[in-house]
Amino acid sequence: MRKTAPKYPRRGTILKRRFLSQGLLLLFGIGLALFYVLMNAAPSGDENAALDQLVESLEKTPGARTEDAPEQAGVDPEPSPASAAPSVAPDGSKTSAGTKAQPSSRPEAVEANAPFAAMSLDAAAVDLARRYAGKAPSEWGERLPGITTRLNVEAGGTNAAGAEGLVLALTLDACGGKKGVSYDAGLIDFLRERRVPATIFVTSIWLRDHPEEVRALAADPLFEIAAHGARHRPCSVNGKSVYGIKGTASVADLVREVDGNARDIARSTGRRPRWFRAGTAYYDDIAVSVIRDLGLGIAGYSIAGDEGATLSADRVTKKLLAARNGDILLLHMNKPQSGAREGLKKALPVLVQRGARFVRLSDIPSAFKAGAKSS
């Protein structure tokens, strides 16, 4: 009986299979590379959903790693003491040191909470989303625990008659958007002329339109640059709205709004901001915890000096003259047509007569730790 020789694939067939398998591997590698690039690009709109899906999938994977290649976040771990704002009254004269909390170039609580700045933005989002998985917010507002609405200081400075003065923090919001992307250079010139320190909160929107101005402000020791959100949104973990503005939809979306903005500022100025204020200044309690985990102090306010850049100069003046010791004053610098600049010009001489001196938020170390203090 004749034996049948075993059939082997022809050489051409083997080569075709080999090329096919190698081609599939190559396509798979290209797909992974594209996925990595897309996930590390700054998303907007529907792309946030992709990030949330990534977070969800990683949360369901036991032992999933959250580490990623470190990103250059522009952290300045040891600011120079020369960067601290001078302790001067708005008339240019030096003031007496009447506060127990002396000015400091960096609150120690912020410095101790910097690890997330070394992660990529997506890795930080995944880490914090896992940490807060299953937690639902129970509070919503502007004055929650963990938000600094007043300075914890005693009066500092005296007027000509020797009466006790005030310590005040002037904060300026640069929001951006269709109706508020301008720059009130006159307001900044006035502050420089009178040597008035201020903390300036900028959104990524405003930063993109005014990169040179932001760098110039950051280089001026009178001012410190703080974060105001990538898209100027209320801070929530479930999309809660206020004033018709929808809040961030999840922890991942919140991290991108807050830390994405902080990283934009760091890349522009070379220094990571220490403070954050949400668009609309509204938060839920989970968002407050997440933001503080990111190493940022949360700045509220005790006097809305121009009520969203809607008041006349006379009404702004009236509100500012009601300031008490430790107040955080809020004005806007992105709408030159508002009454903020002229109202401040009228109020400042009177405040000076009361012995008022102004500080940046980071000049008072206890401000970061104090959390919300009602007026």
Secondary structure, 3 states (H helix, E strand, C coil): CCCCCCCCCCHHHHHHHHHHHHHHHHHHHHHHHHHHHHHHCCCCCCHHHHHHHHHHHHHCCCCCCCCCCCCCCCCCCCCCHHHCCCCECCCCCECCCCCCCCCCCCCHHHHCCCHHHHCCHHHHHHHHHHHCCCCCCCCEECCCCCEECECCCCCCCECCCCCECCEEEEEEEECCCCCCCCCCHHHHHHHHHHCCCEEEEECHHHHHHCHHHHHHHHHCCCEEEEECCCCCCCECCCCCEECCEECCCCHHHHHHHHHHHHHHHHHHHCCCCCEECCHHHCEEHHHHHHHHHCCCEEECCCEECCCCCCCCHHHHHHHHCCCCCCEEEEEECCCCCCCHHHHHHHHHHHHHHCCCEEECHHHCHHHHHHCCCCC
